[in-house]
């Protein structure tokens, strides 16, 4: 028995271990299966989830790729839902982390927002299983429907962005107008103080030379009293100054409303996106955004009075307008993240695999279409479509090729938009947060120094004047010496303040870090990387776009920094080595980022050429203004599909696909034209910024020199006055007269300097010429021209969009030049004999930028009509 006991114990122990293992397996099995599903999905997704896919050849059978979120730092979340039935107010995030039929969590939640979860899963399944003609036809039908839904979301997002851009532009113009007015008033007070001090400074010594001692002392007391009162009045004015004429005019109601900043008037799909939550988040994007607003600005979306509306006719302070602008940018960058999620869904349903393709060289003599096909790796698709178009055979295979072309073009557009959105987010932060804080701090500090200098000089001078009246010469002179010493100290501080100070760098590396290859693994997507490192087909020298940008930055003095210095490049790219930001650094950084963003936008033109070459279409379009009595008919006529889109008529799938193609053509056409205006605005803004800063620096230097000469000569004259000899008193009076005359002259010069200088480079004709019928080197597309010349169906004024803009510029306070005058129009458009190099002033460029922004906003409003037309197809 003792011999059997060890064996029995061993058997029992083995049995118990087996039971424990079985129980553990039963417990772990569901979690293991879920983990395996997630692992398989990540394996199919490819590389890092923070990278956006480059557009490849979707017709090659490849594993389904999952595209991750944008590399932008996100503050709001995405969502998911297990079914197609989605609540428009909020979508439960409970099931968002799951992976269903090849859709990752972010793509699944986007499908729920668009109400196409089941449709997306069917398309993925049919791509894998369809073999018969019926299945292929069904797959093409489902693909076309899903493409329209995603494209509709893109158009709604674009229309929301254009609406916010118009509101942002209006707010920015109001801020700029008020800042110019306050700066002018402050400089008038400064110049007046210098002028009165100079005037009385001459009267006093002259009276002393003529032995009119009482007159001399009295003028000194009066001058110092005025010198004390004027800065106090200036301080009161700055505290109470408010901007006026803020309510948008009725004629611009389709584009501007001035309502409190929220998402209530945005397109429905954008609202659904904001009212959804990111996978793993318990709060919706709107709730996350609102919590941030409550913390930073005391703004609550449930309380309209806290959202900085300007439609009530009241005057508002600069702080109020700045808060409105910040909320608008915050909402703008929040909805931009929808681009990344839409791209993720589109790439997954079209079975696109993210791959780092080898860089290919642009062939000389290639067209934009061929270059886009090369970058998107769909040369074979373009060739096959060209051959199919030549045969004239219409079958399911050709429809599949056309669908692939539309999917590829839209994906390429979205991917470049994501890169542009990242630049935009970085620009907003740098310009509206960092630069605004630095410049406000500098200007306020400088003005405070001026006011303190005037006040101390006035107060001490008044006491000294009273002492002079009491014949206490030496104590009065000593007080003036003390005042001059204090003035010199404050002036020295003013010279230091011209630098602008420092601000701790609180951001991580930006897009420039990838552009300058400062990180081991670049953050560009394969498409963006290949785009920048290849040559444009329009250039014959073979230089890449990256090299061309570097050459442009260096040759045109876009920045004041040495781009060959790696340490400076690291500062511009906000690398960890950059600890502090300065005004000059931020200005250089924003100049580079804005130019890089405009380079991204140029790809839309190549995509448009690819679409037209791969699927050429000739449709009759009306060259006259639309006379359709509804917006749908007007949009159909604009795109040349009025013969296809007939009310209450069921279109076949072929017709629907053709209309989708025309909407994409129109969208890219208007977008390409709007991008040209963006480039012009960017150039004009850089020139304006340079002129403004040169003017402000010259005015500040003039004021500082005035304080410096007054303090220095005051010390010299006061020291001589203490000697008491007749010769020294005579010298003191003469020095005082010279100082006062110089002060008055410098005060006059500072007023003249308010005009600013003239443009350093030659101005070129701009897009305003297309509005006023002047010469313009870039010809807008026929779609854009027809849209601007058409009368909106809901118009109460019976004016075309172009005429509405002109009337707005003539009547609104937003433009301070007479737009009804032909010579003014020629100067604004840079076309005609009235324009000269001396016409390019700060005032003119300010008005030109405002009008170009307005024109771009009206053009981009076409996305609303495009989305409505697309929605009626299903």
Secondary structure as UniProt FT lines:
FT   HELIX           2..45
FT   TURN            49..50
FT   TURN            58..59
FT   TURN            94..97
FT   TURN            101..102
FT   HELIX           105..113
FT   TURN            114..115
FT   HELIX           117..129
FT   HELIX           133..209
FT   TURN            210..211
FT   HELIX           213..240
FT   HELIX           250..252
FT   TURN            253..255
FT   TURN            264..265
FT   HELIX           268..274
FT   TURN            279..280
FT   HELIX           285..297
FT   TURN            301..302
FT   HELIX           304..306
FT   TURN            311..312
FT   HELIX           318..349
FT   TURN            350..351
FT   TURN            364..365
FT   HELIX           368..376
FT   HELIX           379..391
FT   HELIX           396..428
FT   HELIX           429..435
FT   HELIX           436..469
FT   TURN            470..471
FT   HELIX           473..497
FT   TURN            498..499
FT   STRAND          503..504
FT   HELIX           511..515
FT   TURN            516..517
FT   HELIX           526..532
FT   TURN            537..538
FT   HELIX           545..555
FT   TURN            556..557
FT   TURN            563..564
FT   HELIX           566..572
FT   TURN            573..574
FT   TURN            576..577
FT   STRAND          580..581
FT   HELIX           583..601
FT   HELIX           603..614
FT   HELIX           631..639
FT   TURN            642..644
FT   TURN            647..648
FT   HELIX           653..723
FT   HELIX           726..753
FT   TURN            754..755
FT   HELIX           768..772
FT   HELIX           782..789
FT   TURN            793..794
FT   HELIX           801..811
FT   TURN            813..814
FT   TURN            819..820
FT   HELIX           822..829
FT   TURN            833..834
FT   HELIX           837..839
FT   HELIX           842..860
FT   HELIX           862..871
FT   TURN            872..873
//
